[in-house]
């Protein structure tokens, strides 16, 4: 879950702190679509209900933000991960014969293994957003 302000702050942080080729990823909690629907239903006091249609062809169940290879090189900056550019040459024999064991111990960083927000946490997060507040006022 990332607000527009969060996205802008990430860009500004990266602009100020990046070296050429760096990738920055914000550490952020996630929520399922069901949780988001329930939170919005609660905020807007809707009685319309929702219908679960299941996963459609081509839909992802979660979003991978960093692969385990990137996690092995990532620098933890508190609110963000910084992944420096991979400047290795293509000397495949080095990696074929020796490999990099640390990669085997990492896992992807994705929306499935980050903090999952509950309905009340998501309501609290959404209620801080001006555009939700404005929309809520127009409904009343």
QUIQUI-V863780 format. One record per residue. N is the residue number from 1. SS is DSSP state (@ for helix, = for strand, . for the rest). D_FIRST is the distance of its C-alpha to the first C-alpha in Angstrom with 1 decimal. Layout:
BEGIN
{{N;SS;D_FIRST} {N;SS;D_FIRST}}
END
This chain:
BEGIN
{{1;.;0.0} {2;.;3.8} {3;.;6.7} {4;@;10.0} {5;@;11.5} {6;@;9.2} {7;@;10.1} {8;@;13.7} {9;@;14.0} {10;@;13.2} {11;@;15.9} {12;@;18.2} {13;@;17.9} {14;@;18.6} {15;@;21.4} {16;@;23.0} {17;@;22.7} {18;.;22.9} {19;.;26.0} {20;.;26.9} {21;.;24.9} {22;.;22.2} {23;=;18.7} {24;=;15.8} {25;=;12.5} {26;=;10.1} {27;.;9.6} {28;.;6.2} {29;.;5.8} {30;=;5.2} {31;.;6.9} {32;.;9.7} {33;@;10.9} {34;@;13.6} {35;@;11.6} {36;@;9.9} {37;@;13.5} {38;@;15.0} {39;@;13.0} {40;@;13.9} {41;@;17.4} {42;@;17.7} {43;@;16.8} {44;.;19.1} {45;.;21.6} {46;.;22.0} {47;.;24.6} {48;.;24.2} {49;.;22.5} {50;.;20.6} {51;.;22.1} {52;.;20.9} {53;.;22.3} {54;.;21.3} {55;.;20.0} {56;.;21.6} {57;.;23.4} {58;.;21.2} {59;.;17.8} {60;.;15.8} {61;.;14.8} {62;.;12.3} {63;.;11.5} {64;=;13.6} {65;=;12.4} {66;=;15.8} {67;.;18.9} {68;@;21.2} {69;@;23.6} {70;@;21.1} {71;@;20.1} {72;@;23.9} {73;@;24.1} {74;.;20.9} {75;=;21.4} {76;=;19.2} {77;.;18.8} {78;.;17.0} {79;.;13.5} {80;=;14.0} {81;=;16.0} {82;=;18.8} {83;=;20.5} {84;.;24.0} {85;.;25.7} {86;.;27.7} {87;.;31.2} {88;.;33.2} {89;.;36.1} {90;.;36.7} {91;.;39.2} {92;@;38.3} {93;@;41.2} {94;@;39.6} {95;@;36.5} {96;@;38.5} {97;@;40.9} {98;.;38.8} {99;.;35.1} {100;.;32.4} {101;@;32.2} {102;@;29.1} {103;@;27.0} {104;@;28.3} {105;.;26.8} {106;.;23.2} {107;.;20.5} {108;.;17.7} {109;=;14.3} {110;=;11.9} {111;.;9.1} {112;.;12.1} {113;.;13.4} {114;.;10.8} {115;.;10.3} {116;=;9.7} {117;.;9.0} {118;.;12.0} {119;@;12.8} {120;@;14.1} {121;@;11.3} {122;@;8.9} {123;@;11.9} {124;@;12.4} {125;@;9.0} {126;@;9.7} {127;@;13.3} {128;.;12.9} {129;.;12.1} {130;@;15.5} {131;@;15.1} {132;@;14.3} {133;@;17.3} {134;@;19.4} {135;@;18.9} {136;@;19.6} {137;@;22.8} {138;@;23.9} {139;@;23.8} {140;.;26.0}}
END
